[in-house]
């Protein structure tokens, strides 16, 4: 798993795939050393198809953005301003390339280990957290999102039931108003509102 974070020595083999999300076609460049390099993973696709688009507004942050899928897809359905952060330099390079490939505006991608380089507050934070990076990092992303959200901000998370969704739900309820807004194939999409 460490290759997702320290992949500068990994041989580059850029590939491209097409995918349809919410009845719109997108193209993405991927490479070795990034998450889900061969196709859009089910969790991210389910998250994108479950998020209530009409409720997304203002400034949006994708934490652990990988090669940029979530902001690119959502930018085609909203007029939000998007930031995407990831610790993986190769992923951020691909995200910038994918932004241009899909003719997207209002998206900024930059390197950040969780929120280390995030210096503003957001109306919406979205994440498909890197479960294999360990509970400490995942909880840093989801529990500390509130420090980077405006009042009444919303956090959307996708997580698998077998990867701790039930215990995460209990822990999230200490800080947010929590609702499971979608379930499919063992994945939960969780909406958390910060008051």
Buried (B, 14 or more C-beta within 10 A) or exposed (E): EEEBBEBEEBEEEEEEBEBEBBEEEBEBBBBBBBBBBEEBBBBBBBBBBBBEEEEBBBBBBBBBBBBBBBBBBBBBBBEBBBBBBBBBBBBBBBBBBBBEBBEBEBBBBBBBEBBEEBEEBBBBBBBBBBBEBEEEBBBBBBBBBBEBBBEEBBBBBBBBEEBBBEEBBEBBEEBBEBEEEBEBEEBBBBBBBBE
